[in-house]
Amino acid sequence: MKSFKNGDEKISVNELMIAIPSMVIGVGILSLPRVIAVETIGSDGWIALAIAGIATVLMVWLMAKLAASFPHQPFFSYASLIVSKPVAKVMTFIFAILFIGVAAYDIRVLGHTSQQYLFDHTPVEVVSLSFLLVVVYAVAGSRAGLFRLNMLFLPLIIFILLFVLVVNLKWIDVSNLLPVFKTDIKGYLKAVHTSSLSYIGISIVLFYMAFVDRPHKAPKAAMIGMSIPIILYILGYLFCIMVFGHAATSHLLFPTIDLAKRVELPGAILERIEAVFFVVWTMGVFTTTVMAFDIAILALRSVFKRIKKMTLVLFLSPTMYYLSMVPNDSSQITIFGDILGNITVIFSFTTTIVLIVIAKIRGVGSNDKKTK
Amino acid sequence: MTKRLSRVMGSFLVLILLSSCWDAVNIEERGFIIGMAIDLSEDGKKDGEYQLTLTNQFAVPPGLGTPSQGGSGGDKGFMNISSSGTSLYAIAQDLANQTNKMPFFEHLKVVIVSEEVAAIPELFANVMDVFIRNRDTRRGIKVIIAKGKAMDILNIQPENEQVPARYINKILENSLSKTGEMKPVKVGDIHEFLLLRNSFVLSEVSSDGTKLHFEGGSVYKGSDNKVIGSLNKQDMLGYELITGQAVQGPIVFTYKDKLTAYSIREANSKVKIKVTDPENIDIHVTIKLEGEIQETFGKVIIQDKGVIQALEKEISNKVTEIANQSIEKAQQEIGADIFNFSENLHRHHYKIWKKINQDWDHGENYFSKSNINVTVKTEVRSDGVVDESKNKTIEE
């Protein structure tokens, strides 16, 4: 297949900044307020979200810094410089597998949730398959196209999310926020852990940095990008608590959908705002899945240099589809997501830190910085 | 050749995936359910399970012509269908088979539960589960209790509205501007109350065939899982004032032995709880009222010095009396914390709340033992557009 001719494979710093929130905002946003609320008391969950958020912002900064010290080099090549080729191969391979898992998980959750709320009779396999086909279409094209798609989608996603919050202002009860600071340390730790799972996907920075035209400006941009989902999540969480109260929030499967359903504006069209909400949510999941798929291809191709992109796409999509259909019911999907999230968070954090530390000790990469 | 073949295959795939929708239901085939009534069936209890009768009110669009067309020609705008069984969901499916339409719950506005159902332990919560759990039903559905048969409420024939459920919904929305009639409780609120095992008040209605009457409130006690008592309209007013709901409307009192009506424009309340140990709980309720004199049978000239203060004092006394009556009823007669003071404790005195949470309005019953004081601050803003509507000499 001919690649898109005008698609220039360089991306700007702003495009990287947009890619991060597009990647992070995904399937988790629907159930996030519940999983945080069950671990905490009153409105304390936002603290956990903020702590995990700050840690993630720091992590993003470190990743960007690490990748920026090897300008225009893909992950595999600078990882080989730091920790020898075989180790770098294993690392890249694990990243590829994790991102395949993320894409598979997203495909399944999208199918499952749409079936729950939108299509009663359509089998989840069909919903997921149709979604996967669109994803494949997007991945098969140029990478620059993906970034433009992010640029197009993200403002809309943010706008609709904020709109849902604003129209709920009528229903909020500020006193629902009380009591504050009553959660014990254990509760906070659990909630921080849960919230950190909702920020996965940031390791795209390690890979996409190679395409950024001005890498030295990227760390700051990446931090700004990362703070967008954090602010949205905290706002969304507080609104759920204020509208439904803590007890109901911790027992609603998808509090964010209920927030959209709660809207009752005069004029029948706005009574079904959840329809619009579902559209933007699907867009959010779409960008996440596409980027996860793309990173998987990128990582595999840097290890197996001879394989063509299209061959990989054709091989990976059935694999993902099969993986996504492994869990049988909603509880197994949750377990799948938890395991995947934990491994991804731990692996990407440790890899980054290990790489930075070894690079410092061996003094690799510092030369590149000076020549710049 | 292969290229052409793949194109043909691709087109077929697109055709199959994009041409139709599994879940398409034409709008004419949907049965819009706008009201539901839940009664205890006449069979009572069978095999240890309560038999319920569910009545669905479907909107029938041909009967809903616009008034100017006048073409509705005596058709009713609605259709009530009932069926009995044990599981509400099973009954609803059964009802779907009786009509030629797919039941559609997204436009459901009101659910009416008969007092019989509400008085059986656990049953009310079980009934509500369907509405909380189902993804089609909104959390904004209003829930009311019917005195007598709930089915009868859905059979009201209002004179100016074609669909009873819509009429009831409108009345519930407008009831905000009347005293003694309460804000309708919504499914979402009930979910919260049931989760926290709090007590709450649902409005109670009855019908006389053409109109809806407010009877007062039914008190649902969280720890007993059932409705255990009722409040009359006076108690309801006290309840609303204490809980700080947006009450508007008249309070009738006597000033110098003559009836005088004060209209509340704005009311709010503040609850402050002072607690050192569970045995000594002091609850201070401050109610603030703002309003105007609407009607007097005597002679009130507000410009006279001290009159406003005297009026305010009278009103405050009257309101304090009403509030204290409600409190006494809740504490002694019913024994349920309808004012949701436990939530206030939870929010402001978390440690104490944790200790007494299990014994609040049951068990040790700290609620009944606590001291509740009511302070009322009234402001009379104006007295209408005249200072005197009749000559004093006629009166005296």
Interface residues (C-beta under 8 A of the other chain):
Chain A: I41 G42 Q116 Y117 L118 F119 D120 H121 T122 P123 V126 S130 L133 S175 L178 P179 K182 F244 G245 A247 A248 H251 D258 K261 R262 E264 R272
Chain B: L17 C21 W22 D23 E106 R135 R138 R139 G140 G188 H191 E192 L195 L196 H346 R347 H348 Y350
